[in-house]
Amino acid sequence: MTEPFTIGCRPVDPDLIAPAAVAVILGISTTALTKLVNRGEVPPPFKYGARCVLWSRREIQLLAYEREAAARRTSRIQPAA
């Protein structure tokens, strides 16, 4: 894969997003994002230079959908026995 052109660490390619955007989509802080990446719960970012990491927008949106669906499944009220 060829590296997309970036301005600073802001990608010009709209399919790649920075950590702050990932955190907003997932509804978490950037610190929590780092912890989730370290635990393997969020796919690792693509590294573009020493201080720039970017994620695939599609991967993160899919992850957000899966997390929301899982939360809905676990929050359903169980029928009384």
Wavefront OBJ file of the C-alpha trace (Angstrom):
o trace
v 0.000 0.000 0.000
v 1.342 3.400 -0.858
v 1.401 5.976 1.888
v -1.239 8.685 1.537
v -0.195 12.290 1.356
v -0.536 13.923 4.782
v -0.381 17.483 6.020
v 1.334 17.193 9.368
v -0.497 14.168 10.674
v -3.869 15.040 9.143
v -4.543 12.639 6.291
v -5.692 13.975 2.968
v -7.168 10.523 2.228
v -10.694 10.570 3.767
v -10.538 6.805 4.359
v -7.846 7.283 7.012
v -8.561 8.940 10.344
v -6.504 10.223 13.256
v -6.753 9.021 16.868
v -9.027 11.889 17.948
v -11.559 10.969 15.246
v -11.375 7.279 16.212
v -12.061 8.202 19.832
v -15.111 10.273 18.829
v -16.546 7.468 16.668
v -16.088 4.938 19.479
v -17.275 7.352 22.181
v -14.091 7.028 24.233
v -11.060 9.135 25.117
v -7.763 8.902 23.261
v -6.230 7.423 26.421
v -8.872 4.680 26.436
v -8.181 4.132 22.718
v -4.506 3.522 23.463
v -5.425 1.014 26.166
v -7.841 -0.826 23.853
v -5.177 -1.030 21.123
v -2.654 -2.399 23.642
v -5.192 -5.056 24.768
v -5.951 -5.998 21.162
v -9.589 -4.851 21.325
v -9.078 -2.240 18.591
v -7.098 -2.957 15.417
v -3.627 -1.442 15.415
v -3.154 1.770 13.458
v -1.083 2.269 10.345
v 2.133 4.100 11.210
v 3.074 7.041 9.011
v 6.289 8.360 10.433
v 7.582 8.491 13.984
v 4.658 10.424 15.473
v 1.732 9.822 13.134
v -0.721 6.929 13.315
v -3.925 6.570 11.315
v -6.789 4.079 11.185
v -9.011 2.865 8.392
v -12.352 4.673 8.740
v -14.219 1.552 7.573
v -12.558 -0.695 10.174
v -13.387 1.722 12.984
v -16.981 2.223 11.850
v -17.441 -1.562 11.699
v -15.931 -1.888 15.168
v -18.263 0.808 16.514
v -21.259 -1.022 15.019
v -20.132 -4.354 16.513
v -19.561 -2.795 19.946
v -23.011 -1.185 19.864
v -24.661 -4.463 18.813
v -22.855 -6.352 21.582
v -23.939 -3.769 24.147
v -27.552 -4.146 23.002
v -27.377 -7.932 23.275
v -25.985 -7.841 26.804
v -28.397 -5.182 28.023
v -31.572 -7.040 27.037
v -33.833 -7.843 29.945
v -33.944 -11.568 30.539
v -37.408 -13.121 30.937
v -38.410 -14.045 34.478
v -38.309 -17.752 35.291
l 1 2 3 4 5 6 7 8 9 10 11 12 13 14 15 16 17 18 19 20 21 22 23 24 25 26 27 28 29 30 31 32 33 34 35 36 37 38 39 40 41 42 43 44 45 46 47 48 49 50 51 52 53 54 55 56 57 58 59 60 61 62 63 64 65 66 67 68 69 70 71 72 73 74 75 76 77 78 79 80 81
